[in-house]
Amino acid sequence: MKQTQLIKEIPLAHTKEGVIKISHIQHPYGEDSPAVVSIGVSLNGEDIDWKAHIPYENVNDVILALNHAKNLFDKEN
């Protein structure tokens, strides 16, 4: 059975009510599926408009890529 645990809720920049929700989901696709990190974005603070499920095996690479993107953005601004 799918089990979701909210890890952190972050205010979404440039919105009044938007949030980014980071969650741990156990068995997201059925009993035999491995756990994932879910990143959900809500523009109104309630309904999820965008969602990504990231296998834990990919988390470090995603963090590196996000840091790289942030460094590029910081250099441009």
Backbone as a chain_set.jsonl record, in Angstrom:
{"seq": "MKQTQLIKEIPLAHTKEGVIKISHIQHPYGEDSPAVVSIGVSLNGEDIDWKAHIPYENVNDVILALNHAKNLFDKEN", "coords": {"N": [[0.839, -1.18, 0.0], [0.553, 2.211, -0.844], [2.35, 4.668, 0.871], [2.707, 7.873, 2.135], [4.922, 10.342, 3.282], [5.285, 13.55, 4.34], [8.125, 15.483, 3.992], [9.233, 18.078, 3.816], [7.922, 21.365, 3.408], [8.08, 24.026, 1.262], [7.935, 27.503, 0.732], [6.854, 28.711, -2.436], [8.653, 30.67, -4.542], [7.779, 33.865, -5.879], [5.047, 33.562, -5.894], [1.823, 33.859, -4.294], [0.591, 31.927, -2.685], [1.773, 29.562, -3.315], [3.565, 26.411, -3.016], [6.337, 24.165, -2.565], [6.469, 20.78, -2.216], [8.209, 18.304, -0.59], [8.38, 14.897, -0.42], [8.464, 11.552, 0.99], [7.731, 8.559, -0.567], [6.52, 5.451, -0.035], [6.283, 2.427, -1.729], [5.182, 3.485, -4.284], [4.044, 2.648, -6.726], [2.723, 0.31, -6.335], [2.856, -2.742, -4.368], [5.396, -4.01, -4.736], [7.056, -2.018, -5.655], [9.887, 0.198, -5.484], [10.758, 2.69, -2.999], [10.398, 6.274, -3.441], [11.494, 9.704, -3.84], [9.312, 12.356, -3.779], [8.635, 15.284, -5.523], [6.571, 17.835, -5.371], [4.739, 20.513, -6.819], [2.728, 23.188, -6.003], [0.616, 25.706, -7.045], [-1.418, 27.02, -5.755], [-1.173, 26.261, -3.158], [-2.497, 23.995, -2.382], [-3.618, 22.1, -4.432], [-1.727, 19.877, -6.423], [0.231, 20.893, -9.049], [2.436, 20.175, -10.602], [4.502, 17.28, -10.607], [7.219, 15.217, -9.642], [8.672, 12.034, -9.442], [11.408, 10.669, -7.939], [13.725, 8.132, -8.007], [15.515, 6.881, -5.195], [18.094, 6.119, -5.786], [18.881, 7.931, -7.687], [18.991, 10.409, -6.501], [21.356, 11.799, -5.568], [22.636, 12.511, -8.001], [20.668, 14.167, -9.094], [20.66, 16.241, -7.212], [23.267, 17.252, -7.631], [22.97, 18.161, -10.288], [20.983, 20.121, -9.932], [22.369, 21.918, -8.272], [24.359, 22.684, -10.086], [22.791, 23.984, -12.039], [21.829, 26.086, -10.454], [24.244, 27.43, -9.873], [24.922, 28.317, -12.466], [22.779, 30.064, -12.931], [23.25, 31.933, -10.873], [25.622, 33.087, -11.782], [24.75, 34.436, -14.035], [23.184, 36.421, -13.009]], "CA": [[0.0, 0.0, 0.0], [1.297, 3.462, -0.946], [2.41, 5.467, 2.093], [3.385, 9.132, 1.864], [5.332, 11.123, 4.449], [5.783, 14.867, 3.982], [9.431, 15.778, 4.582], [9.388, 19.525, 3.946], [7.122, 22.227, 2.562], [8.865, 25.235, 1.018], [7.172, 28.502, -0.029], [7.248, 28.839, -3.836], [8.979, 32.058, -4.861], [7.014, 34.595, -6.894], [3.622, 33.243, -5.789], [1.253, 34.253, -3.003], [0.218, 30.763, -1.878], [2.408, 28.363, -3.842], [4.511, 25.662, -2.19], [7.024, 22.979, -3.065], [6.358, 19.736, -1.19], [9.139, 17.186, -0.713], [7.803, 13.776, 0.33], [8.926, 10.173, 0.817], [6.605, 7.689, -0.883], [6.803, 4.024, 0.051], [5.446, 1.644, -2.65], [4.38, 4.424, -5.071], [3.393, 2.044, -7.887], [2.296, -1.028, -5.95], [3.563, -3.367, -3.242], [6.784, -4.366, -5.028], [7.813, -0.888, -6.203], [10.781, 0.814, -4.501], [10.423, 4.034, -2.516], [10.879, 7.409, -4.22], [11.303, 11.055, -3.334], [8.35, 13.066, -4.613], [8.703, 16.745, -5.482], [5.315, 18.355, -5.892], [4.628, 21.965, -6.83], [1.355, 23.664, -5.976], [0.535, 27.156, -7.196], [-2.401, 27.566, -4.816], [-0.916, 25.754, -1.816], [-3.272, 22.777, -2.121], [-3.614, 21.174, -5.563], [-0.408, 19.696, -7.021], [0.221, 21.199, -10.476], [3.528, 19.414, -11.205], [5.064, 16.308, -9.668], [8.266, 14.322, -10.125], [9.092, 10.969, -8.536], [12.826, 10.408, -8.178], [14.239, 6.993, -7.243], [16.58, 7.273, -4.265], [19.387, 5.885, -6.431], [19.184, 9.085, -8.536], [18.915, 11.664, -5.744], [22.631, 12.529, -5.555], [22.847, 13.109, -9.318], [19.715, 15.27, -9.241], [21.171, 17.343, -6.387], [24.404, 17.833, -8.351], [22.455, 18.898, -11.446], [20.311, 21.321, -9.428], [23.415, 22.845, -7.845], [24.979, 23.201, -11.298], [21.84, 24.943, -12.602], [21.824, 27.263, -9.564], [25.502, 28.152, -10.099], [24.806, 29.01, -13.751], [21.845, 31.168, -12.721], [23.913, 32.95, -10.056], [26.622, 33.759, -12.613], [24.04, 35.298, -14.974], [22.473, 37.502, -12.294]], "C": [[0.888, 1.249, 0.0], [1.191, 4.234, 0.357], [3.242, 6.707, 1.805], [3.682, 9.853, 3.166], [5.904, 12.446, 3.957], [7.085, 15.125, 4.729], [9.584, 17.274, 4.831], [8.455, 20.224, 2.974], [7.825, 23.573, 2.477], [7.981, 26.236, 0.278], [7.735, 28.634, -1.447], [7.441, 30.309, -4.169], [8.072, 32.593, -5.965], [5.544, 34.197, -6.945], [3.134, 33.696, -4.423], [1.03, 33.046, -2.094], [0.946, 29.491, -2.276], [3.404, 27.725, -2.89], [5.174, 24.568, -3.021], [6.964, 21.97, -1.93], [7.31, 18.595, -1.517], [8.606, 16.063, 0.174], [8.545, 12.478, 0.037], [7.686, 9.344, 0.527], [7.09, 6.25, -0.906], [5.817, 3.293, -0.853], [4.584, 2.545, -3.543], [3.589, 3.79, -6.203], [2.913, 0.62, -7.597], [3.248, -1.635, -4.94], [5.035, -3.655, -3.518], [7.629, -3.2, -5.548], [8.666, -0.232, -5.114], [10.342, 2.241, -4.155], [11.044, 5.098, -3.417], [10.763, 8.688, -3.387], [10.332, 11.732, -4.299], [8.553, 14.562, -4.411], [7.44, 17.245, -6.158], [5.302, 19.87, -5.798], [3.15, 22.33, -6.915], [1.361, 25.185, -6.092], [-0.43, 27.785, -6.2], [-2.213, 27.052, -3.388], [-1.638, 24.462, -1.485], [-3.133, 21.755, -3.244], [-2.214, 21.091, -6.165], [-0.52, 19.906, -8.536], [1.285, 20.411, -11.231], [4.076, 18.471, -10.156], [6.145, 15.501, -10.371], [8.553, 13.295, -9.048], [10.519, 10.601, -8.901], [13.248, 9.199, -7.349], [15.408, 7.439, -6.365], [17.968, 7.083, -4.873], [19.822, 7.067, -7.305], [19.272, 10.412, -7.783], [20.226, 12.442, -5.78], [22.909, 13.2, -6.894], [21.904, 14.283, -9.559], [20.179, 16.477, -8.426], [22.346, 18.028, -7.075], [23.931, 18.675, -9.534], [21.749, 20.184, -11.014], [21.325, 22.361, -8.955], [24.119, 23.468, -9.042], [24.082, 24.266, -11.938], [21.812, 26.23, -11.77], [23.09, 28.085, -9.757], [25.464, 28.912, -11.421], [23.899, 30.222, -13.635], [22.519, 32.291, -11.943], [24.93, 33.735, -10.854], [25.962, 34.75, -13.576], [23.412, 36.51, -14.296], [23.355, 38.203, -11.344]], "O": [[1.857, 1.328, 0.755], [0.098, 4.435, 0.887], [4.355, 6.606, 1.29], [2.823, 9.967, 4.041], [6.901, 12.46, 3.234], [7.142, 15.001, 5.952], [10.007, 17.694, 5.908], [8.223, 19.748, 1.863], [8.13, 24.187, 3.499], [7.338, 25.87, -0.706], [8.951, 28.665, -1.635], [6.502, 31.1, -4.086], [7.658, 31.86, -6.862], [4.865, 34.466, -7.936], [3.929, 33.894, -3.504], [1.248, 33.124, -0.885], [0.762, 28.45, -1.647], [4.013, 28.404, -2.063], [4.641, 24.116, -4.035], [7.363, 22.273, -0.805], [7.229, 17.994, -2.589], [8.404, 16.254, 1.373], [9.167, 12.32, -1.014], [6.704, 9.405, 1.267], [7.96, 5.884, -1.696], [4.613, 3.526, -0.747], [3.364, 2.387, -3.559], [2.562, 4.333, -6.609], [2.721, -0.175, -8.517], [4.326, -1.096, -4.689], [5.852, -3.55, -2.603], [8.807, -3.388, -5.85], [8.235, -0.115, -3.967], [9.647, 2.899, -4.929], [12.065, 4.87, -4.065], [10.049, 8.746, -2.386], [10.527, 11.677, -5.513], [8.633, 15.046, -3.282], [7.266, 17.096, -7.368], [5.789, 20.446, -4.826], [2.422, 21.846, -7.782], [2.035, 25.869, -5.322], [-0.278, 28.953, -5.839], [-3.008, 27.374, -2.506], [-1.419, 23.888, -0.419], [-2.594, 20.668, -3.034], [-1.579, 22.12, -6.395], [-1.26, 19.199, -9.219], [1.066, 20.019, -12.377], [4.117, 18.798, -8.97], [6.009, 15.145, -11.541], [8.665, 13.64, -7.871], [10.802, 10.258, -10.049], [13.144, 9.226, -6.123], [16.198, 8.291, -6.77], [18.908, 7.796, -4.522], [21.003, 7.192, -7.629], [19.599, 11.436, -8.383], [20.201, 13.652, -6.006], [23.37, 14.341, -6.925], [22.296, 15.283, -10.161], [20.099, 17.611, -8.898], [22.414, 19.257, -7.101], [24.434, 19.776, -9.755], [21.9, 21.221, -11.659], [21.156, 23.553, -9.211], [24.443, 24.655, -9.018], [24.563, 25.328, -12.332], [21.775, 27.33, -12.322], [23.023, 29.313, -9.801], [25.934, 30.048, -11.484], [24.204, 31.286, -14.173], [22.386, 33.462, -12.298], [25.091, 34.935, -10.631], [26.546, 35.786, -13.897], [23.139, 37.516, -14.951], [22.917, 39.132, -10.667]]}, "num_chains": 1, "name": "protein.A"}
